[in-house]
């Protein structure tokens, strides 16, 4: 994970700059809609924001009333998170800790809820993450966790001008379990799973999957990248896209169309 830490340390100061693009306005709205109902409001409840980065979810969750431990391995991201927490006047609610989410150092059944958002894709062995998060989660507590969808990761290679090489690469991604690819700059390996693979790995770690939704069904296969990474768009367009996204979140057979998968799972 040394390369991953360096990657995020390098990008920490500018990391939040993309979150006002159309893509992330949609992505974040869907994420929060299916996260917020599970965030404890009890001021004694303790939540782990696993690989919490710059704290954009920790601050929202702490705003609901609970206490939050934000854990990340990148010093740069934690520095950015500390500044955000201070600005939001949530220092009494959010504790920032450097650490690995495969070895948190916490006792069994410490947390009332755990969020692991947009981080699992960095791990070749997802069971190391899920097993550890399940261990420190209280019985009947919820884990809200996301993964990249292997189907869309593969098919997105064909969304521009398909070539024989891209078709062959797409086929490899679609048929190779837990396939590995690289970020666009070629610096970090990325892993993804199908909806069935994602569900199976959670269940074999002692979790009951209560709900699984697809995020980003409208993107990136259907809306061009030049459009969905724009920052100048109308709120009406955002609202209309979200109507589609929210509707499809309620349709289990639409999961394979989504770029990301978000699961709400309970520890049995």
Order of alpha helices (4+ residues) and beta strands (2+ residues): alpha-alpha-beta-alpha-beta-alpha-beta-beta-alpha-beta-alpha-alpha-beta-beta-alpha-beta-alpha-alpha-beta
